[in-house]
């Protein structure tokens, strides 16, 4: 799951681990989101998300 914070311009990437724990990585505007095994080959620069909302 991805959670975007528009004012902070960061995205949390959340993964449920095999042991039931939640792994959260914070991605800033310089990062690129990856679809991993859910959307193979999908890539999205985080900055592109926030460009839409900066107008």
N, C-alpha and C positions, 0 to 999 in steps of 0.2 A: 504494500500500500504506500502511496505517496501522499504526504500532507504538505500543501503549500501555504506559507505564511506571507501574505502579500506585503504587509508593511515592513517586515524584516528582510524580505527578499531571500528567503531560504526555503528549502524543501527537506522534510524528514522522509527518509526511505526506511520503511519498517518491514522487517522479516520475522516471521514466526519460526523459531528454531525447532529442531526435532525433539528437544527436551522440554518444549513448551514455553521457553523463555522468549522474550521479545527483544530483538536486536534493532536499534534505531541509529541510523547514520544521518548526520546533518550535512546537507549539500548547499554550498553557497552559489552565487551567480557565475562562478568560474567553472563549476562542475558540469558534467554531462550525465544525464539519467540514462540508464541502460535497461532495456526490457527483460534482460536476463532470460530465464527459461519460460517466462510467461509470454513475452513478445520477442522472440528471437530476432536479432538484427535491428530492433528499434533503438534509436538514440535520439535524445532530446536535450539540447543545451538548456540548463536551468534559466539562463538569462532570457531565452525566448519566451518563457512563461510570463515573466514579469514585464516584458516589452508590451505585451497586449494590454496590460492594466496601467501602464504609465501615461497613457494618453489622456 
